Amino acid sequence: MPGHDHGPQIKNGELYEKLRDEGASKEKAARIANAQAAGTLDHPGGTLESRSREQLYDEARKIGIAGRSGMDKEALAKAIRDH
């Protein structure tokens, strides 16, 4: 769908389409495309692996990942990455 108008809710249509072609859900593609357009795609805390478990837990809580209290650092990082 190159050139497709996704409306004002999608801030970077080209990246959105690339992510959709790679199999990302509409929600995930929109979230990533909009974060990239807003300049917030790169977290100021560095890579997920460089953050503490507590920082990852807080991030997981903010984005609503279920079961986070029973997750270790690696599981939290994976859940955040896959969200």
N, CA, C and O atoms as a GROMACS GRO file, in nm:
protein
  332
    1MET      N    1   0.079  -0.119   0.000
    1MET     CA    2   0.000   0.000   0.000
    1MET      C    3   0.085   0.127   0.000
    1MET      O    4   0.050   0.222   0.070
    2PRO      N    5   0.192   0.134  -0.075
    2PRO     CA    6   0.269   0.256  -0.079
    2PRO      C    7   0.182   0.373  -0.122
    2PRO      O    8   0.097   0.359  -0.211
    3GLY      N    9   0.203   0.486  -0.059
    3GLY     CA   10   0.126   0.603  -0.093
    3GLY      C   11  -0.010   0.606  -0.028
    3GLY      O   12  -0.086   0.701  -0.049
    4HIS      N   13  -0.043   0.508   0.051
    4HIS     CA   14  -0.172   0.501   0.119
    4HIS      C   15  -0.178   0.607   0.227
    4HIS      O   16  -0.083   0.624   0.304
    5ASP      N   17  -0.289   0.677   0.234
    5ASP     CA   18  -0.307   0.779   0.338
    5ASP      C   19  -0.366   0.712   0.460
    5ASP      O   20  -0.482   0.669   0.459
    6HIS      N   21  -0.288   0.702   0.566
    6HIS     CA   22  -0.332   0.638   0.689
    6HIS      C   23  -0.405   0.734   0.781
    6HIS      O   24  -0.454   0.694   0.887
    7GLY      N   25  -0.414   0.857   0.741
    7GLY     CA   26  -0.478   0.958   0.824
    7GLY      C   27  -0.379   1.022   0.919
    7GLY      O   28  -0.262   0.984   0.922
    8PRO      N   29  -0.426   1.118   0.995
    8PRO     CA   30  -0.336   1.194   1.082
    8PRO      C   31  -0.280   1.114   1.200
    8PRO      O   32  -0.183   1.158   1.261
    9GLN      N   33  -0.338   1.000   1.232
    9GLN     CA   34  -0.290   0.922   1.346
    9GLN      C   35  -0.157   0.854   1.318
    9GLN      O   36  -0.085   0.821   1.413
   10ILE      N   37  -0.121   0.831   1.194
   10ILE     CA   38   0.007   0.770   1.158
   10ILE      C   39   0.101   0.882   1.113
   10ILE      O   40   0.077   0.947   1.011
   11LYS      N   41   0.207   0.904   1.189
   11LYS     CA   42   0.297   1.016   1.163
   11LYS      C   43   0.408   0.984   1.064
   11LYS      O   44   0.465   1.075   1.004
   12ASN      N   45   0.440   0.855   1.044
   12ASN     CA   46   0.544   0.816   0.949
   12ASN      C   47   0.490   0.697   0.869
   12ASN      O   48   0.516   0.581   0.903
   13GLY      N   49   0.417   0.728   0.763
   13GLY     CA   50   0.351   0.624   0.683
   13GLY      C   51   0.447   0.526   0.618
   13GLY      O   52   0.415   0.408   0.605
   14GLU      N   53   0.563   0.574   0.578
   14GLU     CA   54   0.662   0.486   0.514
   14GLU      C   55   0.711   0.379   0.610
   14GLU      O   56   0.716   0.261   0.576
   15LEU      N   57   0.748   0.420   0.731
   15LEU     CA   58   0.794   0.324   0.832
   15LEU      C   59   0.679   0.231   0.872
   15LEU      O   60   0.700   0.111   0.890
   16TYR      N   61   0.559   0.287   0.885
   16TYR     CA   62   0.441   0.206   0.919
   16TYR      C   63   0.424   0.092   0.817
   16TYR      O   64   0.406  -0.024   0.855
   17GLU      N   65   0.429   0.126   0.689
   17GLU     CA   66   0.411   0.025   0.583
   17GLU      C   67   0.524  -0.079   0.587
   17GLU      O   68   0.498  -0.198   0.568
   18LYS      N   69   0.648  -0.035   0.611
   18LYS     CA   70   0.761  -0.127   0.618
   18LYS      C   71   0.739  -0.227   0.732
   18LYS      O   72   0.761  -0.347   0.716
   19LEU      N   73   0.698  -0.176   0.848
   19LEU     CA   74   0.674  -0.264   0.963
   19LEU      C   75   0.559  -0.359   0.937
   19LEU      O   76   0.566  -0.476   0.975
   20ARG      N   77   0.453  -0.312   0.874
   20ARG     CA   78   0.339  -0.400   0.842
   20ARG      C   79   0.383  -0.509   0.745
   20ARG      O   80   0.343  -0.625   0.759
   21ASP      N   81   0.465  -0.473   0.646
   21ASP     CA   82   0.516  -0.572   0.549
   21ASP      C   83   0.601  -0.677   0.618
   21ASP      O   84   0.607  -0.792   0.573
   22GLU      N   85   0.668  -0.637   0.728
   22GLU     CA   86   0.751  -0.731   0.804
   22GLU      C   87   0.669  -0.813   0.902
   22GLU      O   88   0.723  -0.900   0.971
   23GLY      N   89   0.538  -0.788   0.909
   23GLY     CA   90   0.451  -0.870   0.993
   23GLY      C   91   0.407  -0.809   1.124
   23GLY      O   92   0.340  -0.875   1.203
   24ALA      N   93   0.443  -0.683   1.149
   24ALA     CA   94   0.402  -0.618   1.273
   24ALA      C   95   0.252  -0.591   1.269
   24ALA      O   96   0.196  -0.565   1.162
   25SER      N   97   0.188  -0.597   1.384
   25SER     CA   98   0.046  -0.565   1.391
   25SER      C   99   0.026  -0.417   1.359
   25SER      O  100   0.120  -0.338   1.364
   26LYS      N  101  -0.098  -0.381   1.327
   26LYS     CA  102  -0.128  -0.240   1.298
   26LYS      C  103  -0.093  -0.153   1.419
   26LYS      O  104  -0.035  -0.045   1.404
   27GLU      N  105  -0.129  -0.201   1.538
   27GLU     CA  106  -0.104  -0.124   1.660
   27GLU      C  107   0.046  -0.104   1.684
   27GLU      O  108   0.091   0.007   1.711
   28LYS      N  109   0.122  -0.213   1.673
   28LYS     CA  110   0.266  -0.204   1.697
   28LYS      C  111   0.334  -0.117   1.592
   28LYS      O  112   0.420  -0.035   1.625
   29ALA      N  113   0.296  -0.133   1.465
   29ALA     CA  114   0.355  -0.053   1.358
   29ALA      C  115   0.325   0.095   1.379
   29ALA      O  116   0.413   0.179   1.360
   30ALA      N  117   0.202   0.127   1.418
   30ALA     CA  118   0.165   0.266   1.442
   30ALA      C  119   0.243   0.324   1.560
   30ALA      O  120   0.291   0.437   1.554
   31ARG      N  121   0.255   0.246   1.666
   31ARG     CA  122   0.326   0.292   1.786
   31ARG      C  123   0.472   0.322   1.754
   31ARG      O  124   0.525   0.425   1.795
   32ILE      N  125   0.538   0.233   1.680
   32ILE     CA  126   0.678   0.252   1.645
   32ILE      C  127   0.695   0.368   1.548
   32ILE      O  128   0.784   0.451   1.566
   33ALA      N  129   0.610   0.374   1.445
   33ALA     CA  130   0.619   0.482   1.346
   33ALA      C  131   0.597   0.618   1.412
   33ALA      O  132   0.668   0.714   1.380
   34ASN      N  133   0.502   0.626   1.501
   34ASN     CA  134   0.474   0.754   1.568
   34ASN      C  135   0.584   0.790   1.667
   34ASN      O  136   0.618   0.908   1.680
   35ALA      N  137   0.641   0.693   1.735
   35ALA     CA  138   0.751   0.720   1.827
   35ALA      C  139   0.873   0.768   1.750
   35ALA      O  140   0.943   0.860   1.794
   36GLN      N  141   0.899   0.708   1.636
   36GLN     CA  142   1.013   0.750   1.554
   36GLN      C  143   0.991   0.892   1.506
   36GLN      O  144   1.084   0.972   1.509
   37ALA      N  145   0.871   0.924   1.461
   37ALA     CA  146   0.841   1.058   1.411
   37ALA      C  147   0.853   1.162   1.522
   37ALA      O  148   0.892   1.276   1.496
   38ALA      N  149   0.820   1.124   1.644
   38ALA     CA  150   0.826   1.217   1.757
   38ALA      C  151   0.967   1.227   1.817
   38ALA      O  152   0.994   1.311   1.902
   39GLY      N  153   1.056   1.139   1.771
   39GLY     CA  154   1.192   1.140   1.824
   39GLY      C  155   1.206   1.072   1.958
   39GLY      O  156   1.303   1.095   2.029
   40THR      N  157   1.111   0.988   1.993
   40THR     CA  158   1.114   0.920   2.123
   40THR      C  159   1.140   0.771   2.110
   40THR      O  160   1.122   0.696   2.206
   41LEU      N  161   1.182   0.726   1.994
   41LEU     CA  162   1.203   0.583   1.973
   41LEU      C  163   1.319   0.529   2.055
   41LEU      O  164   1.311   0.419   2.108
   42ASP      N  165   1.426   0.605   2.065
   42ASP     CA  166   1.540   0.563   2.145
   42ASP      C  167   1.520   0.606   2.288
   42ASP      O  168   1.506   0.724   2.317
   43HIS      N  169   1.520   0.510   2.378
   43HIS     CA  170   1.500   0.539   2.520
   43HIS      C  171   1.627   0.600   2.576
   43HIS      O  172   1.736   0.551   2.548
   44PRO      N  173   1.616   0.708   2.653
   44PRO     CA  174   1.735   0.773   2.706
   44PRO      C  175   1.813   0.686   2.804
   44PRO      O  176   1.928   0.716   2.835
   45GLY      N  177   1.752   0.578   2.852
   45GLY     CA  178   1.820   0.491   2.948
   45GLY      C  179   1.910   0.388   2.883
   45GLY      O  180   1.963   0.302   2.953
   46GLY      N  181   1.929   0.394   2.753
   46GLY     CA  182   2.015   0.299   2.685
   46GLY      C  183   1.939   0.173   2.647
   46GLY      O  184   1.816   0.172   2.641
   47THR      N  185   2.014   0.067   2.622
   47THR     CA  186   1.951  -0.057   2.583
   47THR      C  187   1.875  -0.118   2.701
   47THR      O  188   1.902  -0.087   2.817
   48LEU      N  189   1.781  -0.203   2.670
   48LEU     CA  190   1.704  -0.268   2.776
   48LEU      C  191   1.795  -0.346   2.870
   48LEU      O  192   1.776  -0.346   2.991
   49GLU      N  193   1.894  -0.413   2.812
   49GLU     CA  194   1.983  -0.495   2.894
   49GLU      C  195   2.069  -0.412   2.990
   49GLU      O  196   2.115  -0.464   3.091
   50SER      N  197   2.090  -0.285   2.959
   50SER     CA  198   2.172  -0.202   3.046
   50SER      C  199   2.094  -0.145   3.164
   50SER      O  200   2.152  -0.087   3.256
   51ARG      N  201   1.962  -0.161   3.162
   51ARG     CA  202   1.878  -0.108   3.270
   51ARG      C  203   1.864  -0.210   3.382
   51ARG      O  204   1.881  -0.330   3.361
   52SER      N  205   1.832  -0.162   3.500
   52SER     CA  206   1.811  -0.252   3.615
   52SER      C  207   1.674  -0.319   3.603
   52SER      O  208   1.589  -0.276   3.525
   53ARG      N  209   1.655  -0.424   3.680
   53ARG     CA  210   1.526  -0.492   3.682
   53ARG      C  211   1.416  -0.396   3.724
   53ARG      O  212   1.306  -0.398   3.669
   54GLU      N  213   1.446  -0.311   3.822
   54GLU     CA  214   1.346  -0.216   3.871
   54GLU      C  215   1.305  -0.117   3.762
   54GLU      O  216   1.188  -0.082   3.751
   55GLN      N  217   1.402  -0.071   3.683
   55GLN     CA  218   1.372   0.020   3.572
   55GLN      C  219   1.286  -0.050   3.468
   55GLN      O  220   1.192   0.008   3.414
   56LEU      N  221   1.320  -0.176   3.439
   56LEU     CA  222   1.242  -0.252   3.342
   56LEU      C  223   1.102  -0.278   3.395
   56LEU      O  224   1.004  -0.270   3.320
   57TYR      N  225   1.091  -0.308   3.524
   57TYR     CA  226   0.961  -0.332   3.585
   57TYR      C  227   0.874  -0.206   3.573
   57TYR      O  228   0.756  -0.214   3.539
   58ASP      N  229   0.932  -0.090   3.602
   58ASP     CA  230   0.857   0.036   3.591
   58ASP      C  231   0.809   0.061   3.449
   58ASP      O  232   0.696   0.103   3.427
   59GLU      N  233   0.896   0.034   3.353
   59GLU     CA  234   0.860   0.050   3.212
   59GLU      C  235   0.747  -0.046   3.176
   59GLU      O  236   0.651  -0.008   3.108
   60ALA      N  237   0.757  -0.171   3.220
   60ALA     CA  238   0.653  -0.271   3.193
   60ALA      C  239   0.520  -0.229   3.256
   60ALA      O  240   0.414  -0.249   3.196
   61ARG      N  241   0.525  -0.172   3.374
   61ARG     CA  242   0.404  -0.125   3.441
   61ARG      C  243   0.340  -0.012   3.361
   61ARG      O  244   0.218  -0.010   3.342
   62LYS      N  245   0.421   0.081   3.313
   62LYS     CA  246   0.371   0.195   3.236
   62LYS      C  247   0.300   0.152   3.109
   62LYS      O  248   0.200   0.213   3.069
   63ILE      N  249   0.351   0.047   3.045
   63ILE     CA  250   0.290   0.004   2.919
   63ILE      C  251   0.190  -0.111   2.937
   63ILE      O  252   0.134  -0.160   2.839
   64GLY      N  253   0.170  -0.152   3.062
   64GLY     CA  254   0.063  -0.248   3.092
   64GLY      C  255   0.092  -0.394   3.063
   64GLY      O  256   0.003  -0.467   3.019
   65ILE      N  257   0.213  -0.437   3.085
   65ILE     CA  258   0.249  -0.578   3.061
   65ILE      C  259   0.201  -0.661   3.180
   65ILE      O  260   0.239  -0.636   3.294
   66ALA      N  261   0.117  -0.759   3.150
   66ALA     CA  262   0.063  -0.847   3.254
   66ALA      C  263   0.168  -0.948   3.298
   66ALA      O  264   0.250  -0.991   3.218
   67GLY      N  265   0.164  -0.986   3.426
   67GLY     CA  266   0.254  -1.087   3.479
   67GLY      C  267   0.394  -1.037   3.508
   67GLY      O  268   0.484  -1.117   3.534
   68ARG      N  269   0.414  -0.907   3.505
   68ARG     CA  270   0.548  -0.850   3.520
   68ARG      C  271   0.610  -0.876   3.657
   68ARG      O  272   0.733  -0.885   3.668
   69SER      N  273   0.529  -0.889   3.760
   69SER     CA  274   0.585  -0.906   3.895
   69SER      C  275   0.661  -1.037   3.909
   69SER      O  276   0.752  -1.047   3.992
   70GLY      N  277   0.627  -1.137   3.830
   70GLY     CA  278   0.696  -1.265   3.837
   70GLY      C  279   0.809  -1.280   3.738
   70GLY      O  280   0.870  -1.387   3.729
   71MET      N  281   0.839  -1.176   3.664
   71MET     CA  282   0.941  -1.184   3.559
   71MET      C  283   1.077  -1.141   3.612
   71MET      O  284   1.088  -1.049   3.694
   72ASP      N  285   1.182  -1.209   3.562
   72ASP     CA  286   1.317  -1.164   3.593
   72ASP      C  287   1.356  -1.057   3.489
   72ASP      O  288   1.278  -1.023   3.401
   73LYS      N  289   1.477  -1.006   3.501
   73LYS     CA  290   1.523  -0.897   3.416
   73LYS      C  291   1.514  -0.934   3.267
   73LYS      O  292   1.467  -0.854   3.187
   74GLU      N  293   1.559  -1.051   3.231
   74GLU     CA  294   1.559  -1.093   3.092
   74GLU      C  295   1.417  -1.105   3.037
   74GLU      O  296   1.390  -1.066   2.924
   75ALA      N  297   1.326  -1.160   3.118
   75ALA     CA  298   1.187  -1.176   3.075
   75ALA      C  299   1.120  -1.039   3.058
   75ALA      O  300   1.042  -1.018   2.965
   76LEU      N  301   1.150  -0.946   3.148
   76LEU     CA  302   1.094  -0.812   3.137
   76LEU      C  303   1.143  -0.744   3.009
   76LEU      O  304   1.064  -0.683   2.937
   77ALA      N  305   1.273  -0.755   2.981
   77ALA     CA  306   1.329  -0.696   2.859
   77ALA      C  307   1.262  -0.754   2.736
   77ALA      O  308   1.228  -0.680   2.643
   78LYS      N  309   1.243  -0.884   2.732
   78LYS     CA  310   1.178  -0.948   2.618
   78LYS      C  311   1.034  -0.903   2.606
   78LYS      O  312   0.987  -0.874   2.495
   79ALA      N  313   0.962  -0.897   2.716
   79ALA     CA  314   0.822  -0.856   2.713
   79ALA      C  315   0.808  -0.711   2.663
   79ALA      O  316   0.718  -0.680   2.586
   80ILE      N  317   0.898  -0.624   2.708
   80ILE     CA  318   0.895  -0.485   2.663
   80ILE      C  319   0.925  -0.477   2.513
   80ILE      O  320   0.858  -0.405   2.439
   81ARG      N  321   1.026  -0.551   2.472
   81ARG     CA  322   1.066  -0.550   2.331
   81ARG      C  323   0.954  -0.603   2.242
   81ARG      O  324   0.934  -0.554   2.131
   82ASP      N  325   0.882  -0.704   2.289
   82ASP     CA  326   0.777  -0.767   2.209
   82ASP      C  327   0.644  -0.694   2.216
   82ASP      O  328   0.552  -0.724   2.140
   83HIS      N  329   0.634  -0.598   2.307
   83HIS     CA  330   0.506  -0.528   2.325
   83HIS      C  331   0.470  -0.443   2.207
   83HIS      O  332   0.365  -0.379   2.208
   0.00000   0.00000   0.00000
